[in-house]
Amino acid sequence: MLEHLGNGHRCTVGYRGTLDVLFAIGNMLLAADEERTHALVHRWREGGDESF
């Protein structure tokens, strides 16, 4: 995460820090699920394996 701007000023302790970390993890999970869903849809459209 060192290549991201502003990471040195990121709060990761206390109530606010915990919320920020949880939101970051949640956003990563949502992004991963979205990528997986798009891949499945494209595979289905191309006539690939229909088992999800």
Backbone bond lengths (Angstrom), bond angles and torsions (degrees), N, CA, C in turn:
res aa  C-N    CA-C-N  psi(-1)  N-CA   C-N-CA  omega(-1)  CA-C   N-CA-C  phi
1 M - - - 1.444 - - 1.525 111.76 -
2 L 1.307 118.52 2.80 1.454 120.34 -178.43 1.523 112.16 -69.02
3 E 1.324 117.72 -22.07 1.456 119.85 -178.27 1.541 113.03 -81.30
4 H 1.302 118.05 -3.52 1.462 121.65 179.17 1.517 109.80 -90.42
5 L 1.314 116.31 134.73 1.459 120.58 179.25 1.526 110.80 -67.71
6 G 1.307 116.43 136.88 1.453 121.36 175.37 1.512 115.22 88.68
7 N 1.332 118.45 -2.98 1.468 119.31 -178.71 1.520 112.99 -64.19
8 G 1.318 117.79 -27.36 1.450 120.28 177.95 1.512 113.36 -68.11
9 H 1.313 117.01 -19.70 1.464 122.29 -179.51 1.520 112.35 -104.39
10 R 1.288 115.73 10.48 1.452 120.92 -177.46 1.524 110.91 -77.52
11 C 1.325 116.54 133.87 1.462 121.87 178.99 1.533 108.44 -89.93
12 T 1.333 117.21 124.89 1.468 120.55 -179.93 1.523 112.27 -126.56
13 V 1.326 118.25 11.90 1.467 120.94 179.21 1.521 109.53 -123.41
14 G 1.310 116.12 158.51 1.457 121.05 178.23 1.522 111.97 77.41
15 Y 1.316 114.81 -172.49 1.462 121.35 -177.38 1.525 111.06 -62.28
16 R 1.342 116.68 -50.65 1.459 120.37 -178.60 1.526 111.66 -63.81
17 G 1.315 116.91 -41.80 1.451 120.82 179.14 1.516 112.10 -62.56
18 T 1.346 115.90 -41.31 1.460 120.51 178.64 1.517 110.58 -63.16
19 L 1.327 116.91 -43.74 1.467 120.00 177.61 1.526 111.35 -61.44
20 D 1.337 117.13 -43.11 1.461 120.77 179.29 1.523 111.34 -60.95
21 V 1.339 116.47 -42.19 1.463 120.39 179.45 1.526 110.47 -66.18
22 L 1.322 117.45 -43.43 1.471 120.48 178.98 1.525 111.72 -63.40
23 F 1.327 116.61 -41.13 1.468 119.57 177.50 1.523 111.03 -64.73
24 A 1.326 117.72 -39.57 1.462 121.39 178.81 1.529 110.77 -63.48
25 I 1.333 116.60 -43.63 1.472 120.56 177.97 1.521 110.49 -64.03
26 G 1.321 116.97 -44.44 1.466 120.79 178.12 1.515 112.10 -59.87
27 N 1.331 117.28 -42.02 1.463 120.48 178.55 1.523 111.61 -65.59
28 M 1.335 117.34 -36.87 1.470 120.22 176.62 1.530 110.61 -64.30
29 L 1.334 116.49 -41.93 1.465 120.06 178.81 1.521 111.22 -65.14
30 L 1.330 117.29 -41.62 1.462 120.29 177.68 1.529 111.64 -63.18
31 A 1.316 117.27 -41.01 1.463 121.17 179.14 1.527 110.86 -65.00
32 A 1.332 116.94 -41.76 1.459 120.70 179.11 1.524 110.72 -64.83
33 D 1.333 117.12 -41.27 1.460 120.74 178.90 1.523 110.65 -65.64
34 E 1.326 117.11 -39.12 1.460 120.87 178.99 1.532 111.00 -64.86
35 E 1.328 117.31 -42.29 1.461 121.16 177.74 1.520 110.85 -62.22
36 R 1.325 116.31 -43.47 1.471 120.77 179.73 1.524 110.71 -63.88
37 T 1.321 116.43 -42.58 1.455 120.65 -179.87 1.524 110.95 -63.63
38 H 1.337 116.91 -43.93 1.467 119.97 178.70 1.524 111.01 -62.19
39 A 1.321 116.96 -40.57 1.460 120.30 179.01 1.525 110.73 -62.98
40 L 1.325 117.05 -42.27 1.463 120.40 179.05 1.524 111.82 -64.93
41 V 1.328 117.01 -40.31 1.463 120.95 -179.75 1.526 110.21 -65.66
42 H 1.336 116.85 -43.53 1.460 119.52 179.81 1.526 110.83 -65.45
43 R 1.317 117.05 -38.97 1.469 119.96 178.13 1.525 110.22 -64.61
44 W 1.335 116.67 -39.92 1.456 120.73 179.28 1.524 110.82 -65.48
45 R 1.357 116.76 -42.89 1.456 120.69 179.81 1.519 112.52 -63.41
46 E 1.322 116.51 -32.37 1.469 120.57 179.89 1.517 112.25 -82.24
47 G 1.317 117.52 0.25 1.452 121.23 177.24 1.509 113.41 83.93
48 G 1.315 116.04 23.77 1.474 120.53 179.71 1.507 111.47 -77.02
49 D 1.298 115.17 -162.58 1.455 122.42 179.98 1.523 109.92 -57.95
50 E 1.347 116.09 128.30 1.463 120.00 -176.90 1.521 112.91 -92.15
51 S 1.321 118.41 1.39 1.462 119.09 177.89 1.515 109.68 -84.47
52 F 1.298 115.96 125.27 1.456 121.56 -178.03 1.481 106.78 -105.36
